[in-house]
């Protein structure tokens, strides 16, 4: 494995090594992508087992570097190993290859059809920019890495500066496990340094990239990827405020459950989630004041990830609190320790729809931390239009309504939320992303740079694949997935000769 010595934490990976590491990744890709799916699957399972075995050691490092609680970190590490095993099952099954066979058909409706066989193939080496707020699940061995490895790509991870020791240790554990299970050397590599990450993004061997972070940094990187002589896909997850809407009937019947769920979702892990609900729309803010204040008072202080994020949160909080028309429900606290880390409790405020609209970005921008805005609306019929105008792109949007509600206003709201969100929730809170087949974790700009993909769930593998068709190719020259004997035993869809004459006959 190629990984970083400890002195790279501050100075970064030597720039004169970057080109050679990219070449190693390209060489590894050629061998890794050629392995049968089940061989790659066994390597992913081995990586998951190695992480599980090192859990106690890794949790101590992660807690020290990030300030996240042991309970949170153990849950996140479990999520990380579960998704590695999930992707092992995905590639062992083979459906992800989307194999399609069209038999040669001299009587085809549009003229003679050749033998056509289509499959998906991996793009090449992937560069993954790790996230700050998920030191396991969106970092060195997280979902972007797992899905890229599953697709058959080698991976270079640009470690996040907020947890460097953890990144290096996970990189060594996972790469050793992969190589011990038959993966080529360099299948997973870790590099350090912001400039080094940008330089690697420009390297001709890199075929795709992922990123989780700020809108500003993500846009800069996306532009670099697009400006290369040969542009490459860039999947950035950038910013989201995840608006939630409570109907009048729901608020009247289930005020307590709405309040408790809202405060818990906003304050979990100091609000450092991309899915944190930044706005809660209710028909009467006055009934929220006392119960929200009381719920917020019960939340203990939590350390923010690092001083840089803390300063950003402090500035954002001051902007919100200083905005005309903002009423404070729970003031929250910010306490700095001797290491410049901030310990915080939730800050919750309320405004009218009119104030929200007139304030512009002062209130509408994301607050990365335990800050959220309760917005009082007057008419449910206006909510769908508010989503369209104020919240054009988010990872999630949610409605809280009675189970039997089906008003035209609610239907219109849900319809608009699906146009602007990757995931639409009913009576649930967005800070909980299931790692499963049907999950969509993406959304229109500025939630992501490419809303065609997801960074969570089995569909994430599709970001690193492209289609190739073979026409009239002899059997011995076809890839295994397309041969008649199907040595990989992958599912296939076949269009038999003569089928075209019955197209359009719907019975």
C-alpha positions as CSV (number, residue, x, y, z in Angstrom):
1,X,0.0,0.0,0.0
2,X,1.0,3.6,-0.6
3,X,0.0,5.7,2.4
4,X,1.3,8.7,4.2
5,X,3.8,8.9,7.0
6,X,2.9,11.0,10.0
7,X,4.9,14.0,8.9
8,X,2.5,14.4,5.9
9,X,-0.3,15.5,8.3
10,X,1.0,19.1,8.2
11,X,3.2,19.3,5.2
12,X,1.0,17.2,2.9
13,X,2.0,14.4,0.5
14,X,5.3,15.3,-1.3
15,X,4.2,16.8,-4.6
16,X,6.9,14.9,-6.5
17,X,5.2,11.7,-5.5
18,X,1.7,12.5,-6.8
19,X,2.3,11.5,-10.4
20,X,3.8,8.1,-9.4
21,X,0.9,7.4,-7.1
22,X,-1.6,8.2,-9.9
23,X,0.3,5.7,-12.1
24,X,0.2,3.1,-9.4
25,X,-3.6,3.6,-9.2
26,X,-3.9,3.2,-12.9
27,X,-1.9,0.0,-12.8
28,X,-4.0,-1.3,-9.9
29,X,-7.2,-0.4,-11.7
30,X,-6.3,-2.6,-14.7
31,X,-5.8,-5.7,-12.5
32,X,-8.6,-4.9,-10.0
33,X,-11.2,-4.3,-12.6
34,X,-10.3,-7.6,-14.3
35,X,-11.0,-9.7,-11.3
36,X,-14.3,-11.6,-11.2
37,X,-17.0,-9.8,-9.2
38,X,-17.0,-12.5,-6.4
39,X,-13.2,-12.0,-6.0
40,X,-13.7,-8.3,-5.5
41,X,-16.6,-9.0,-3.2
42,X,-14.5,-11.2,-0.9
43,X,-11.9,-8.4,-0.7
44,X,-14.6,-5.9,0.4
45,X,-15.8,-8.4,3.1
46,X,-12.2,-8.8,4.3
47,X,-11.8,-5.0,4.6
48,X,-15.0,-4.8,6.6
49,X,-13.8,-7.6,9.0
50,X,-10.5,-5.8,9.5
51,X,-12.2,-2.6,10.4
52,X,-14.5,-4.4,12.9
53,X,-11.5,-6.1,14.5
54,X,-9.8,-2.7,14.9
55,X,-12.9,-0.9,16.2
56,X,-11.7,-0.1,19.7
57,X,-8.4,1.4,18.5
58,X,-10.2,3.4,15.8
59,X,-12.9,4.8,18.0
60,X,-10.3,6.2,20.5
61,X,-8.5,8.0,17.6
62,X,-11.7,9.3,16.1
63,X,-13.1,10.7,19.3
64,X,-9.9,12.5,20.1
65,X,-9.7,14.1,16.6
66,X,-13.3,15.0,16.0
67,X,-15.0,15.3,19.5
68,X,-17.8,13.1,18.4
69,X,-19.2,10.7,21.0
70,X,-18.3,7.1,21.3
71,X,-21.9,6.0,20.7
72,X,-22.1,8.1,17.5
73,X,-18.7,6.8,16.3
74,X,-19.5,3.2,16.9
75,X,-22.7,3.5,15.0
76,X,-20.9,5.2,12.2
77,X,-18.2,2.6,12.0
78,X,-20.9,-0.1,11.9
79,X,-22.5,1.7,9.1
80,X,-19.2,1.8,7.2
81,X,-18.6,-1.9,7.5
82,X,-22.2,-2.8,6.7
83,X,-22.1,-0.8,3.5
84,X,-18.8,-2.6,2.5
85,X,-20.6,-5.9,3.0
86,X,-23.7,-4.6,1.1
87,X,-21.6,-3.7,-1.9
88,X,-20.0,-7.1,-1.7
89,X,-23.4,-8.6,-2.2
90,X,-24.2,-6.2,-5.0
91,X,-21.2,-7.1,-7.1
92,X,-21.5,-10.9,-6.3
93,X,-25.1,-10.8,-7.6
94,X,-23.9,-9.1,-10.8
95,X,-27.2,-7.2,-11.6
96,X,-25.2,-3.9,-11.4
97,X,-23.6,-4.8,-14.7
98,X,-27.0,-4.3,-16.4
99,X,-26.2,-6.9,-19.0
100,X,-28.4,-6.8,-22.1
101,X,-28.2,-9.2,-25.0
102,X,-29.9,-8.6,-28.4
103,X,-29.9,-11.7,-30.6
104,X,-29.0,-11.3,-34.2
105,X,-32.3,-10.9,-36.1
106,X,-32.5,-10.9,-39.9
107,X,-36.3,-10.1,-39.6
108,X,-35.9,-7.1,-37.3
109,X,-38.5,-4.4,-37.9
110,X,-36.0,-1.8,-39.0
111,X,-33.8,-4.1,-41.0
112,X,-31.4,-6.9,-40.1
113,X,-30.1,-6.5,-36.5
114,X,-26.6,-7.6,-35.6
115,X,-25.7,-9.5,-32.4
116,X,-25.4,-6.8,-29.8
117,X,-24.2,-7.3,-26.2
118,X,-24.1,-4.5,-23.7
119,X,-22.6,-4.3,-20.2
120,X,-21.3,-1.7,-17.8
121,X,-17.5,-1.2,-17.2
122,X,-15.7,0.8,-14.5
123,X,-14.4,4.3,-15.4
124,X,-10.9,4.1,-14.0
125,X,-9.1,5.4,-10.9
126,X,-11.4,7.5,-8.6
127,X,-10.3,10.4,-6.4
128,X,-12.4,10.8,-3.2
129,X,-12.2,14.0,-1.2
130,X,-13.1,12.8,2.3
131,X,-15.6,14.7,4.5
132,X,-15.0,16.3,7.9
133,X,-18.3,15.4,9.6
134,X,-18.3,11.6,9.0
135,X,-14.8,10.3,9.8
136,X,-15.8,6.8,9.0
137,X,-18.9,6.7,6.7
138,X,-17.8,9.5,4.3
139,X,-14.0,9.2,4.6
140,X,-11.3,6.8,3.7
141,X,-13.5,3.6,3.7
142,X,-16.8,5.3,3.4
143,X,-19.6,5.0,0.9
144,X,-17.8,6.8,-2.0
145,X,-14.8,4.5,-1.6
146,X,-16.9,1.4,-1.1
147,X,-19.0,2.0,-4.2
148,X,-16.0,2.9,-6.4
149,X,-14.1,-0.2,-5.3
150,X,-17.2,-2.3,-5.9
151,X,-17.5,-0.9,-9.4
152,X,-13.9,-2.1,-10.1
153,X,-12.1,1.3,-9.7
154,X,-9.0,1.8,-7.7
155,X,-9.3,4.7,-5.3
156,X,-7.1,7.5,-4.1
157,X,-8.5,9.3,-1.0
158,X,-7.6,12.9,-0.2
159,X,-7.8,12.7,3.6
160,X,-9.6,15.4,5.5
161,X,-7.3,17.5,7.7
162,X,-9.7,17.2,10.6
163,X,-8.9,13.5,11.3
164,X,-5.5,12.7,9.7
165,X,-4.3,10.1,12.1
166,X,-7.6,8.2,11.8
167,X,-7.4,8.5,8.0
168,X,-3.9,7.1,7.8
169,X,-4.8,4.2,10.1
170,X,-7.9,3.2,8.3
171,X,-6.1,3.5,5.0
172,X,-3.5,1.0,6.2
173,X,-6.0,-1.4,7.6
174,X,-8.2,-1.4,4.6
175,X,-5.5,-1.6,2.0
176,X,-3.7,-4.4,3.8
177,X,-7.0,-6.3,4.0
178,X,-7.7,-5.8,0.3
179,X,-4.3,-6.8,-0.8
180,X,-4.4,-9.8,1.6
181,X,-7.5,-10.9,-0.2
182,X,-6.0,-10.7,-3.6
183,X,-6.4,-7.0,-4.6
184,X,-3.3,-5.5,-6.4
185,X,-1.0,-3.1,-4.6
186,X,-2.3,0.4,-4.8
187,X,-6.0,-0.4,-5.0
188,X,-6.5,2.0,-2.2
189,X,-4.2,4.9,-1.5
190,X,-4.3,7.9,0.9
191,X,-2.8,11.4,0.2
192,X,-2.8,14.6,2.3
193,X,-3.0,18.3,1.6
194,X,-5.4,20.6,-0.1
195,X,-3.0,21.6,-3.0
196,X,-2.1,17.9,-3.4
197,X,-5.8,17.0,-3.8
198,X,-6.2,19.7,-6.5
199,X,-3.1,18.5,-8.3
200,X,-4.4,14.9,-8.2
201,X,-7.8,16.0,-9.6
202,X,-5.9,17.3,-12.6
203,X,-3.9,14.2,-13.2
204,X,-4.8,12.4,-16.4
205,X,-5.1,9.0,-14.8
206,X,-8.0,10.1,-12.6
207,X,-11.3,9.2,-14.2
208,X,-13.9,10.5,-11.7
209,X,-14.0,12.3,-8.4
210,X,-16.3,12.6,-5.4
211,X,-16.4,15.4,-2.7
212,X,-18.4,16.2,0.4
213,X,-18.0,19.7,1.8
214,X,-18.8,23.4,1.2
215,X,-20.5,24.9,-1.8
216,X,-17.5,27.2,-2.4
217,X,-14.9,24.5,-2.4
218,X,-17.1,22.0,-4.3
219,X,-17.8,24.5,-7.1
220,X,-14.1,25.2,-7.5
221,X,-13.2,21.5,-7.7
222,X,-16.2,20.8,-10.1
223,X,-14.9,23.6,-12.4
224,X,-11.4,22.1,-12.4
225,X,-12.8,18.6,-13.3
226,X,-14.9,20.2,-16.1
227,X,-12.0,22.3,-17.4
228,X,-9.6,19.4,-17.8
229,X,-8.5,18.6,-21.4
230,X,-10.7,15.5,-21.0
231,X,-13.5,16.5,-18.5
232,X,-14.4,13.9,-15.9
233,X,-17.5,13.3,-13.8
234,X,-17.4,15.1,-10.4
235,X,-19.9,14.1,-7.8
236,X,-20.0,16.8,-5.1
237,X,-22.3,16.9,-2.1
238,X,-22.3,20.6,-1.1
239,X,-25.1,22.2,0.9
240,X,-28.6,21.6,2.0
241,X,-31.1,23.1,4.4
242,X,-33.7,20.3,4.3
243,X,-37.0,22.3,4.9
244,X,-39.7,20.5,6.9
245,X,-43.4,21.4,6.7
246,X,-46.0,20.7,9.4
247,X,-49.7,20.9,8.5
248,X,-52.1,22.8,10.7
249,X,-53.9,19.5,11.6
250,X,-50.6,17.8,12.6
251,X,-49.5,20.7,14.7
252,X,-52.8,20.7,16.6
253,X,-52.8,17.0,17.3
254,X,-49.1,16.0,17.7
255,X,-47.3,19.1,18.9
256,X,-45.2,17.2,21.4
257,X,-43.9,14.6,18.9
258,X,-43.1,17.4,16.4
259,X,-41.1,19.4,18.9
260,X,-39.2,16.5,20.3
261,X,-38.3,15.1,16.9
262,X,-37.3,18.6,15.6
263,X,-35.0,19.5,18.5
264,X,-33.4,16.1,18.5
265,X,-32.7,16.2,14.8
266,X,-31.3,19.8,14.9
267,X,-29.0,19.1,17.9
268,X,-27.7,15.6,17.1
269,X,-23.9,15.6,16.9
270,X,-24.0,19.4,17.3
271,X,-26.1,19.8,14.1
272,X,-23.1,18.8,12.0
273,X,-25.1,16.8,9.4
274,X,-25.8,17.7,5.8
275,X,-29.4,16.5,6.5
276,X,-30.1,18.7,9.5
277,X,-33.5,20.4,9.2
278,X,-32.6,24.1,8.8
279,X,-36.2,25.3,8.6
280,X,-39.4,24.1,10.1
281,X,-42.6,25.6,8.7
282,X,-45.6,25.7,11.1
283,X,-49.0,27.5,11.1
284,X,-48.6,28.9,14.6
285,X,-45.1,29.6,15.9
286,X,-46.4,30.8,19.3
287,X,-47.3,27.3,20.4
288,X,-43.8,26.2,19.6
289,X,-42.0,28.6,21.8
290,X,-42.3,27.1,25.3
291,X,-42.0,23.4,24.3
292,X,-39.1,24.0,22.0
293,X,-37.3,26.1,24.5
294,X,-37.7,23.4,27.2
295,X,-36.5,20.7,24.9
296,X,-33.5,22.7,23.9
297,X,-32.6,23.3,27.5
298,X,-32.3,19.6,28.0
299,X,-29.6,19.2,25.3
300,X,-26.1,19.0,26.7
301,X,-23.3,20.9,25.1
302,X,-21.4,19.0,22.4
303,X,-18.0,19.8,20.9
304,X,-17.8,20.9,17.2
305,X,-15.5,19.0,14.9
306,X,-12.7,21.5,14.7
307,X,-11.9,25.2,15.3
308,X,-12.4,26.1,11.7
309,X,-15.9,24.8,11.6
310,X,-16.6,26.4,15.0
311,X,-15.6,29.8,13.7
312,X,-17.8,29.4,10.6
313,X,-20.7,28.4,12.8
314,X,-20.1,31.3,15.2
315,X,-20.1,33.8,12.3
316,X,-23.3,32.3,10.8
317,X,-25.1,32.3,14.1
318,X,-24.2,35.9,14.7
319,X,-25.6,36.8,11.3
320,X,-28.9,35.0,11.9
321,X,-29.3,36.5,15.4
322,X,-28.6,40.0,14.1
323,X,-31.2,39.8,11.3
324,X,-34.2,42.2,11.8
325,X,-37.4,40.3,12.6
326,X,-35.8,37.2,14.1
327,X,-37.2,36.1,17.5
328,X,-35.1,33.9,19.7
329,X,-36.7,30.7,21.0
330,X,-33.6,29.1,22.5
331,X,-30.5,31.3,22.5
332,X,-28.0,28.4,22.8
333,X,-24.4,28.7,23.9
334,X,-20.9,28.7,22.4
335,X,-18.0,28.0,24.7
336,X,-14.4,27.8,23.5
337,X,-11.9,25.6,25.3
338,X,-8.1,26.0,25.5
339,X,-7.7,24.2,22.2
340,X,-10.0,26.7,20.4
341,X,-12.6,24.0,20.1
342,X,-16.2,25.1,20.5
343,X,-18.7,23.4,22.8
344,X,-22.3,24.3,21.7
345,X,-25.9,23.9,22.6
346,X,-28.7,24.5,20.0
347,X,-29.8,28.0,18.9
348,X,-33.4,28.1,17.7
349,X,-35.2,31.1,16.3
350,X,-38.5,32.0,14.6
351,X,-39.5,34.4,11.8
352,X,-42.5,35.0,9.6
353,X,-42.5,34.0,6.0
354,X,-42.3,37.7,5.0
355,X,-39.1,38.1,7.1
356,X,-37.6,35.0,5.6
357,X,-38.3,36.2,2.1
358,X,-37.0,39.7,2.6
359,X,-33.9,38.7,4.4
360,X,-32.5,36.7,1.5
361,X,-29.3,34.8,2.0
362,X,-28.9,36.1,5.6
363,X,-31.4,33.5,6.7
364,X,-31.7,31.1,3.7
365,X,-28.0,30.0,3.7
366,X,-27.1,26.7,5.5
367,X,-26.0,26.9,9.1
368,X,-23.6,24.1,9.7
369,X,-24.2,23.5,13.4
370,X,-27.1,23.3,15.8
371,X,-29.1,26.3,14.5
372,X,-32.5,26.1,12.9
373,X,-35.3,28.5,12.0
374,X,-39.0,28.0,12.8
375,X,-41.1,29.8,10.1
376,X,-44.7,30.8,10.6
377,X,-46.9,30.5,7.5
378,X,-50.6,31.6,7.2
379,X,-51.9,29.5,4.3
380,X,-51.0,25.9,3.4
381,X,-51.8,26.7,-0.2
382,X,-48.6,28.9,-0.4
383,X,-46.2,26.2,0.7
384,X,-45.6,24.6,-2.6
385,X,-44.7,27.9,-4.2
386,X,-42.4,28.8,-1.3
387,X,-40.4,25.6,-1.9
388,X,-40.2,26.4,-5.6
389,X,-38.9,29.9,-5.0
390,X,-36.8,29.6,-1.8
391,X,-35.5,26.0,-1.8
392,X,-34.6,24.9,-5.3
393,X,-32.2,22.2,-4.4
394,X,-31.9,20.0,-1.2
395,X,-30.9,16.6,-0.2
396,X,-34.2,16.2,1.6
397,X,-37.6,17.8,2.2
398,X,-40.2,16.6,4.6
399,X,-43.9,16.9,5.5
400,X,-45.5,16.2,8.8
401,X,-49.2,15.5,8.5
402,X,-51.9,13.2,9.8
403,X,-51.9,9.8,8.2
404,X,-55.3,10.3,6.6
405,X,-54.6,13.8,5.3
406,X,-54.9,14.1,1.5
407,X,-55.7,17.8,0.9
408,X,-54.9,19.4,-2.5
409,X,-52.4,21.6,-0.6
410,X,-50.5,18.7,0.8
411,X,-50.4,16.9,-2.5
412,X,-49.1,20.0,-4.2
413,X,-46.4,20.4,-1.5
414,X,-45.2,16.9,-1.9
415,X,-45.2,17.2,-5.6
416,X,-43.0,20.3,-5.4
417,X,-40.7,18.7,-2.8
418,X,-39.9,15.8,-5.1
419,X,-38.8,18.3,-7.8
420,X,-36.3,20.0,-5.5
421,X,-35.2,17.1,-3.2
422,X,-33.5,13.7,-3.5
423,X,-35.5,12.3,-0.6
424,X,-39.0,13.3,0.5
425,X,-40.0,12.2,4.1
426,X,-43.4,11.8,5.6
427,X,-43.6,12.2,9.5
428,X,-39.8,11.6,9.8
429,X,-36.7,13.6,10.3
430,X,-33.9,13.7,7.8
431,X,-30.9,13.1,10.1
432,X,-30.9,9.3,9.5
433,X,-29.8,7.9,6.1
434,X,-30.5,4.2,5.7
435,X,-27.7,2.4,3.8
436,X,-29.9,0.3,1.5
437,X,-31.0,-0.3,-2.1
438,X,-33.7,2.3,-2.3
439,X,-31.9,5.2,-0.7
440,X,-31.3,8.4,-2.6
441,X,-28.8,10.8,-1.1
442,X,-28.4,13.6,-3.6
443,X,-30.5,16.4,-5.1
444,X,-30.5,19.4,-7.4
445,X,-27.9,22.1,-7.1
446,X,-26.7,23.3,-4.7
447,X,-27.3,20.1,-2.8
448,X,-25.0,18.3,-5.3
449,X,-23.1,19.1,-8.5
450,X,-24.8,16.2,-10.3
451,X,-28.3,15.1,-9.2
452,X,-28.3,12.0,-11.4
453,X,-26.4,10.0,-8.7
454,X,-26.6,9.1,-5.0
455,X,-23.7,8.8,-2.5
456,X,-25.6,6.4,-0.3
457,X,-27.2,3.1,-1.2
458,X,-26.5,0.5,-3.8
459,X,-27.3,2.8,-6.7
460,X,-24.1,4.8,-5.8
461,X,-22.1,2.2,-7.8
462,X,-23.5,3.6,-11.0
463,X,-21.5,6.8,-10.7
464,X,-18.3,4.9,-11.6
465,X,-19.6,2.8,-14.5
466,X,-20.2,3.4,-18.2
467,X,-21.9,1.4,-20.9
468,X,-20.1,-0.5,-23.7
469,X,-21.8,-2.5,-26.5
470,X,-20.1,-5.3,-28.5
471,X,-21.4,-6.0,-32.0
472,X,-20.9,-9.3,-33.7
473,X,-18.0,-10.0,-31.4
474,X,-16.6,-13.6,-31.4
475,X,-17.2,-15.5,-28.1
476,X,-13.6,-15.8,-27.1
477,X,-13.1,-12.0,-27.4
478,X,-16.1,-11.0,-25.3
479,X,-15.8,-10.1,-21.6
480,X,-17.0,-12.8,-19.3
481,X,-20.3,-11.1,-18.5
482,X,-21.4,-11.3,-22.1
483,X,-20.3,-14.8,-23.1
484,X,-22.9,-17.4,-23.8
485,X,-21.5,-19.7,-21.1
486,X,-21.8,-16.8,-18.6
487,X,-18.9,-17.8,-16.3
488,X,-19.7,-15.0,-13.8
489,X,-23.3,-16.2,-13.6
490,X,-24.7,-12.6,-13.8
491,X,-28.3,-11.9,-14.5
492,X,-29.0,-10.9,-18.1
493,X,-31.9,-9.5,-20.2
494,X,-32.2,-11.0,-23.6
495,X,-34.2,-9.7,-26.6
496,X,-34.8,-12.7,-28.8
497,X,-35.0,-12.7,-32.6
498,X,-38.5,-12.0,-33.9
499,X,-39.5,-10.0,-30.9
500,X,-39.8,-6.6,-32.7
501,X,-42.8,-7.7,-34.7
502,X,-44.9,-7.7,-31.6
503,X,-43.8,-4.3,-30.2
504,X,-46.7,-2.1,-29.3
505,X,-49.1,-4.9,-28.9
506,X,-50.1,-4.2,-25.3
507,X,-52.9,-6.8,-25.1
